Amino acid sequence: MNEDIISNLKEALSVSPGNIPLRLQLAGMLLNANKKEEAEKHFIYVLGKQPENEKAKLGLAKLYFKQEDFSTATVILEDIADTTTNTEVLLLYTKLLIKENALSEAKKYYRKALDIIPNLQDEELDHIFRVASGNTKDEEDFLSELEESMENFAEKPTISFKDVGGLADVKEEINIKIIQPLKHADLYKAYGKKTGGGILLYGPPGCGKTHLARATAGEINAQFFVVGINDILEMWIGESEKSLHKAFETARYNAPCVLFFDEVDALGASRSDMKQSAGRHLINQFLSEMDGVNDSNDGVLILAATNAPWHLDAAFRRPGRFDRIIFVKPPDMEARKAILPILLKGKPLQEINYKEVAKASADFSGADLQAVVDVAVEEKLRESFKTGIPEPIGTKDLLVAIKKVKPSTKEWFTSARNYALYANESGLYDDILDYLKIKK
């Protein structure tokens, strides 16, 4: 039916190309049909003829909002937001300001829309501002807490997958689970599948789990919210649950984003091992937040890292929670060859035989390789103090440094081996056995 209407409008426009109302109607129909490129051409045509046409500006802003180009949409509407009485413009501008984390400004324009139409309702904005209850103090407290949460948790990563050496299989898992759903959100919605979900990264310390999480956020140009133990755990009963809820609320209001829990086993340890009920309440809260019992987690990408997955409560592994559990193994030789140039970038260098250095650093984690570079740099600084000239780092310097650094992964594998052999529920730790070349 819509295709017939669009065809009729196009035919009418071919007869009367200067008919602005007709062109805007066609552009609106095209936008609703998700034909964004065609709609954009018509909106831009109208603005070329009538630069102040509010309907064309609103349509173009809607188009860019759908494409998640929030900055461009904001620029289009900011010139008319102060003078318009069009509540549709004001509501969209409010949502754009929220995306830009300008919550106080957003509140101002939402109030302006409510002044124009007092019984105006927008479920998303009502939930955010809590104005439906009429309690101004609650609204202001809520906004203040939300802004404070953003300051505490938010980062804007400047790295992407190209800055992470190796881990090709892990990157591919994250790509399929997280990145592609955001790039093809319409396809996922067509199948009734939400974007978001959880991935648990586990493995020896220093192998790049946190670095990889930041790179994931950078890959999709999203906000990155880091949640550590100190951000959540409080002395008083009930306060930890509130802090955890605040972290999830902050992420939901900034979706799409990555919510990253470091050392997640400290927050989600097995309830069967706990003697105090307070810890069990916190885990129940965590599970409830991941399930999105009261609020949707659509677009919230939950990543977590742990060195000890065997201490994590089994309930976190159910579908819809951490339904992908990925072993982040120490970098192999090719990965070490890729990591070393990244770590040495910007430093004075001789020609380096990365293959030889990588071969000599078997079992080294990314953090261990960073320690090798640091040791080599310190030795070169000692030489440079005498000459006053930066002395370049060479292959020999790195090989000498390797002998001074012990790989930190061996101790971890000593413990992990026992869990993989004797507590390997449903083959959860088969990847560890494969890495250690132990037959199942």
C-alpha positions in Angstrom: 0.0 0.0 0.0 2.8 2.5 1.0 4.7 1.6 -2.2 1.6 2.5 -4.2 1.3 5.8 -2.4 5.0 6.6 -2.9 4.8 5.8 -6.6 1.8 8.1 -7.0 3.5 10.9 -5.1 6.6 10.5 -7.3 4.4 10.6 -10.4 2.7 13.8 -9.2 6.0 15.4 -8.3 7.4 14.7 -11.8 4.5 16.9 -13.1 4.9 19.6 -10.5 8.6 19.5 -9.2 8.3 22.8 -7.5 5.5 21.7 -5.2 7.1 21.9 -1.8 4.3 20.4 0.3 4.1 17.4 -2.1 7.9 16.9 -2.0 7.8 17.0 1.9 5.0 14.4 2.0 7.0 12.1 -0.3 10.2 12.6 1.7 8.2 11.7 4.9 6.8 8.5 3.3 10.3 7.5 2.1 11.7 8.0 5.5 9.0 5.9 7.1 9.7 3.2 4.5 13.4 3.4 5.6 14.5 4.7 2.2 16.8 7.1 3.8 19.0 8.2 0.8 16.0 9.1 -1.3 14.3 10.9 1.6 17.5 12.9 2.3 17.7 14.2 -1.3 14.1 15.6 -1.1 14.6 17.2 2.3 17.9 18.8 1.1 16.2 20.0 -2.1 13.5 21.8 0.0 16.0 23.4 2.3 17.9 24.6 -0.8 14.7 26.4 -1.9 13.5 27.3 1.6 16.4 27.3 4.1 14.1 28.0 7.1 11.5 25.4 6.3 10.9 23.8 9.7 9.2 20.7 8.4 12.2 19.9 6.2 14.6 20.5 9.1 12.6 18.2 11.3 12.5 15.5 8.7 16.2 15.7 8.0 17.0 15.6 11.7 14.8 12.5 12.1 16.7 10.9 9.3 20.1 11.6 10.9 18.8 10.5 14.3 17.8 7.1 12.8 21.3 6.8 11.4 22.7 7.6 14.8 24.4 10.8 13.5 23.3 12.7 16.6 25.7 15.6 16.2 24.4 16.5 12.7 20.8 16.2 13.8 21.5 18.5 16.8 23.1 21.1 14.6 20.0 21.1 12.3 17.5 21.7 15.2 19.5 24.0 17.5 18.7 27.1 15.4 14.9 26.6 15.7 14.6 24.9 19.1 14.4 28.3 21.0 11.7 29.8 18.7 9.5 26.9 17.7 6.2 25.9 19.1 6.4 22.5 17.4 6.5 19.9 20.2 7.7 17.2 17.8 10.8 19.4 17.2 11.3 19.9 20.9 10.9 16.2 21.8 13.5 15.2 19.2 15.9 17.9 20.3 15.5 16.8 23.9 16.4 13.2 22.9 19.4 14.5 21.0 20.6 16.5 24.0 20.4 13.4 26.1 22.5 11.5 23.6 25.1 14.4 24.0 24.9 14.0 27.8 23.5 17.6 28.1 20.9 16.6 30.6 20.2 20.0 32.1 19.6 21.5 28.6 17.4 18.5 27.7 15.2 19.1 30.7 14.7 22.7 29.7 13.4 21.9 26.2 11.2 19.0 27.5 9.6 21.5 30.0 9.0 23.9 27.1 7.2 21.1 25.2 5.1 20.4 28.3 4.3 24.1 28.7 2.9 24.1 25.1 0.9 20.9 25.6 0.5 20.1 29.4 -0.9 16.6 28.8 1.9 15.7 26.4 3.3 12.2 27.0 6.5 10.6 25.8 7.1 7.3 27.6 10.9 7.4 27.1 11.3 10.9 28.3 8.8 10.5 31.1 10.9 7.6 32.4 14.1 9.6 32.2 13.0 12.8 33.8 10.4 11.3 36.2 8.1 14.3 35.5 5.0 12.1 35.4 4.9 11.9 39.2 5.0 15.7 39.4 7.8 15.6 42.0 10.3 18.2 40.9 12.7 17.3 43.7 12.9 13.6 42.6 13.5 14.7 39.0 16.3 17.0 40.0 17.9 14.4 42.3 17.6 11.8 39.6 19.3 14.1 37.0 22.0 15.0 39.4 22.8 11.4 40.2 22.7 10.4 36.6 25.2 13.2 35.6 27.4 12.1 38.6 27.3 8.5 37.4 28.4 9.6 33.9 31.4 11.4 35.3 32.3 8.3 37.4 32.0 5.6 34.8 32.2 7.2 31.3 35.1 7.0 28.9 35.4 7.7 25.2 37.9 5.1 23.9 40.4 6.3 21.3 41.5 2.8 20.3 39.9 0.1 18.1 40.7 -3.5 17.1 43.7 -2.3 15.0 45.4 -1.3 18.2 45.0 -4.8 19.7 47.6 -7.3 18.5 46.5 -10.9 17.9 43.3 -12.3 19.4 41.7 -12.7 15.9 39.2 -15.4 17.1 38.1 -13.3 20.1 37.6 -10.2 17.9 35.5 -12.3 15.5 33.3 -13.5 18.4 32.8 -9.9 19.6 32.2 -8.7 16.0 29.4 -11.2 15.5 27.8 -10.8 19.0 28.2 -7.0 19.4 29.4 -5.0 16.4 27.3 -6.5 13.6 24.0 -6.2 15.5 24.6 -2.5 15.9 25.6 -2.0 12.2 22.6 -4.0 11.1 20.0 -3.1 13.7 17.1 -3.1 11.3 17.8 -6.7 10.3 17.9 -7.8 13.9 14.7 -6.0 14.6 13.1 -7.8 11.6 13.8 -11.1 13.3 12.6 -9.8 16.7 16.2 -10.0 18.1 17.5 -7.3 20.4 20.9 -5.7 20.1 23.1 -6.1 23.1 23.8 -9.0 25.4 26.8 -10.2 27.4 30.2 -11.6 26.8 32.5 -12.9 29.5 36.2 -12.7 28.8 38.4 -14.9 31.0 42.1 -15.9 31.0 45.4 -15.1 32.6 46.0 -11.6 33.9 47.7 -9.2 31.5 46.4 -10.8 28.3 44.4 -7.8 27.1 40.9 -8.4 28.3 40.3 -4.8 29.4 42.2 -3.4 26.4 40.0 -5.5 24.2 36.8 -4.2 25.8 37.9 -0.6 25.3 38.8 -1.4 21.7 35.3 -2.8 21.2 33.7 0.5 22.3 36.1 2.3 20.0 35.2 0.0 17.1 31.5 1.1 17.3 32.2 4.7 18.4 30.2 4.2 21.6 30.5 5.4 25.2 32.5 3.0 27.4 31.4 2.6 31.0 34.0 1.0 33.3 32.6 -0.5 36.5 35.1 -1.8 39.1 34.7 -3.3 42.6 35.3 0.1 44.3 32.5 1.7 42.3 29.9 -0.8 43.6 30.8 -2.3 46.9 29.6 -0.3 49.9 29.8 -0.8 53.6 26.0 -0.4 54.3 23.5 -3.1 53.4 21.5 -2.2 50.3 23.9 0.5 49.1 25.8 -1.8 46.8 22.6 -2.8 45.0 21.8 0.9 44.5 25.2 1.6 43.0 24.9 -1.4 40.7 21.4 -0.2 39.5 22.8 3.3 38.9 25.6 1.8 36.7 23.0 0.0 34.6 20.7 3.0 34.4 23.5 5.2 33.2 24.3 2.7 30.5 20.6 2.4 29.4 20.3 6.1 29.0 23.4 6.2 26.8 22.7 3.2 24.6 24.2 2.0 22.4 27.2 1.7 24.7 29.6 -0.8 26.3 29.2 -1.5 30.0 32.4 -3.2 31.2 32.8 -5.0 34.5 36.4 -5.6 35.5 37.1 -8.5 38.0 33.4 -9.4 37.8 33.9 -12.5 40.0 34.2 -10.1 42.9 30.7 -8.9 42.3 29.2 -12.1 41.1 30.9 -14.8 43.2 29.1 -18.1 43.6 26.2 -17.8 46.1 26.8 -21.3 47.4 30.2 -20.1 48.8 28.7 -17.2 50.7 27.8 -17.1 54.3 26.4 -13.6 54.4 23.1 -12.7 52.8 24.3 -9.3 51.7 26.5 -10.8 49.0 23.6 -13.0 47.7 21.4 -9.9 47.5 23.9 -8.1 45.3 24.2 -11.1 43.0 20.4 -11.3 42.7 20.4 -7.6 41.8 23.1 -8.1 39.2 21.1 -11.0 37.6 17.9 -8.9 37.6 19.7 -6.0 36.0 21.2 -8.2 33.3 17.7 -9.7 32.6 16.3 -6.2 32.2 13.4 -7.1 34.5 12.2 -3.5 35.0 14.0 -1.8 32.1 15.1 -2.9 28.6 18.8 -3.5 28.0 18.4 -3.1 24.3 21.7 -1.6 22.9 23.6 -2.1 26.2 26.6 -4.3 25.4 27.8 -6.0 28.6 31.4 -7.1 28.7 33.0 -8.5 31.7 36.5 -9.8 32.5 37.7 -12.2 35.1 40.9 -14.2 35.9 38.8 -16.8 37.8 35.6 -17.8 36.0 35.2 -20.8 38.3 34.3 -18.4 41.1 31.5 -16.8 39.2 27.9 -17.9 40.0 26.6 -20.4 37.5 23.4 -18.4 37.0 25.4 -15.8 35.0 26.0 -18.3 32.3 22.3 -18.7 31.4 21.1 -17.5 27.9 20.5 -13.7 27.8 23.3 -13.0 30.4 26.9 -14.0 29.7 25.9 -16.4 26.9 29.3 -16.1 25.3 32.3 -17.1 27.5 35.5 -16.6 25.7 39.0 -17.7 26.6 41.5 -14.9 26.1 44.7 -16.9 25.9 48.3 -15.6 26.0 49.4 -14.2 22.7 50.9 -16.8 20.3 54.1 -16.0 18.3 52.3 -14.2 15.5 50.3 -12.1 18.1 53.5 -11.3 20.0 55.0 -10.1 16.7 52.0 -7.8 16.2 52.0 -6.6 19.8 55.7 -5.6 20.0 55.5 -2.8 17.3 52.5 -1.4 19.0 54.3 -1.2 22.4 57.4 0.2 20.8 55.6 2.8 18.7 57.1 6.3 19.0 60.3 5.1 20.7 63.8 5.5 19.1 64.5 2.1 17.4 67.1 0.3 15.4 65.9 -2.3 12.9 64.3 -5.0 15.1 63.9 -8.7 14.3 60.4 -9.1 15.7 60.3 -12.8 14.9 63.3 -13.5 17.0 62.0 -11.5 19.9 58.6 -13.1 19.7 60.2 -16.6 19.6 62.2 -15.8 22.7 59.1 -14.6 24.6 57.0 -17.8 24.7 54.2 -17.8 27.4 54.5 -14.0 27.8 51.3 -12.1 28.2 50.7 -8.6 26.7 51.5 -7.1 30.1 54.7 -9.2 30.3 55.8 -7.8 26.9 55.1 -4.3 28.2 57.4 -5.1 31.1 60.1 -6.2 28.6 59.8 -3.0 26.7 60.0 -1.0 30.0 63.1 -2.8 31.1 64.8 -2.2 27.7 63.8 1.5 27.8 65.3 1.9 31.3 68.6 0.4 30.2 68.7 2.7 27.2 67.9 5.7 29.4 71.0 4.9 31.5 73.1 4.9 28.3 71.4 8.1 27.1 72.2 9.9 30.4 75.9 9.6 29.6 75.7 10.7 25.9 72.8 13.1 26.1 71.4 11.5 23.0 68.4 9.1 22.9 69.9 5.7 22.2 67.8 3.5 19.9 66.4 0.2 21.1 67.6 -2.9 19.2 66.8 -6.6 19.0 69.6 -7.4 21.5 68.2 -5.0 24.1 64.8 -6.7 24.0 66.4 -10.2 24.2 68.4 -9.1 27.3 65.2 -7.7 28.8 63.3 -10.9 28.2 65.7 -12.8 30.4 64.9 -10.3 33.3 61.2 -10.8 33.1 59.4 -14.0 34.1 56.1 -14.8 32.3 53.2 -14.3 34.6 50.9 -16.7 32.9 52.4 -20.0 34.2 51.1 -19.6 37.7 47.6 -19.0 36.4 47.7 -22.1 34.3 48.7 -24.2 37.3 45.4 -23.4 39.0 43.3 -23.3 35.7 44.6 -26.8 34.8 43.0 -28.3 37.9 39.6 -26.7 37.3 39.7 -27.7 33.6 40.4 -31.3 34.5 38.1 -31.8 37.6 35.4 -29.1 37.4 34.8 -28.8 33.7 31.0 -28.5 33.6 29.6 -29.0 30.1 33.1 -28.5 28.6 33.3 -24.9 29.8 37.1 -25.0 30.1 37.9 -27.2 27.1 39.8 -24.2 25.6 42.2 -24.4 28.5 42.8 -28.1 27.9 43.3 -27.4 24.2 45.8 -24.7 24.9 47.7 -27.0 27.3 47.5 -29.8 24.8 45.8 -32.1 27.4 43.5 -34.8 26.0 39.9 -34.6 27.3 
